[in-house]
Amino acid sequence: MLRLSKKADYGLIAMRHLALQPETSSSSAREIAEQYDIPVELLAKVLQRLARQGLLASHQGTRGGYHLARLATQISVADVIQAIDGPVMVTA
C-alpha cells in the first residue's frame, strides 16, 4: 500500500485541477485551495516546489497563477510525488 504525505496528496489534487483547465488559463493557489478546502499557505508552498521542479509554470500579477509547464500526458504521478517528497523508496 502506498502512503502519501499530505503535501503529495495536495500536489496531486492541484495538478489534476490544472490538467483539466484550458491550456491558456491559469489558477491561483487561493482558487485551488478554496475549491478543494486545502490550507492556502500549505498549497502555495507545494505549488512553488512543483514550479521549481519544472512541473508548473507561474506568472505574477493580476492574472497570475499556475499552469502546467508541459502537457499533462507527459507528467506522471511519480513525477509529482518525487518533486514534493523526494525519491520514492520501496520498503517492507
N, C-alpha and C positions, 0 to 999 in steps of 0.2 A: 504494500500500500504506500502510495506517495503522499507525504505530508507537506503541504505548502505553508510557508510563512504568510502572515497577514500581508506583508508588503508584496510578495509574489502574487498572492490572490488579487490584491487591488490592482497590481500591474496588469494582470491578465484581463481583468474586467475593463480597465481603461483601454487596453489595446483592442479588445473586441469592439468596444464602443467606437473607437476611432476607425476601425476597419469597416464598420457599417456606415460611416459618413461618406458623403460625396468627396471625391479626391480634392476638390477645390476649397473645401471648408476646413475650418479648424475649430477645436473646442478648448475652452479654458479648463484649468484644474477645478475651478469652482463649479462650472457647469456639470462636469462629470461627477464630482463629489456629491453634489446635490441630487442628481438623478439616481445615484446608487446608494445614497446615505453612507458615505465614506467621509472620515475626517479630512477636511480640506488640506490642512498642513501636512499630514502624512502623505496624501495623494500627490501633493505638489513635489515632495521630496522624491517619491517614486518616479514621477514623470521626468524630473530633472535627471535622475540616474539613467532612465531609458534614453533620454536625449543624449547624454554623454556617451552612451554605448552605441549610438548611431541608429537606434531603432525608431526614434522620433525626431522630428524637427520642430523647433519652436520659433515663434515670432513675438516680438514685443509690440506694444501699442494698443490702441482701442479695439482693433480687430485681431488682436494677438491670440495666441493659443498654441495648441499642439496638433500635429498631424503626423501620419506615418511617414517615415523617411524613405521607405521603399514599398513596393507592392505587398499587400497582406499575404499573398501566396508565397512570398519569399521570407516570411518571418515565422519561425516555429515557436511552439510553446517552450521548448528547451532554451531557445534564444532569450526569451523574456525572463525565464527563471534564472538563467545564468547571469543576465545583466543585473538582476536585483540581488540575488543571494550568492553569486559566485558559482564555481563549478559544481555540478551535480555529482554526488558520490553515492554509490550503492553500498548499503550496509546490511548486515544480517538482521 
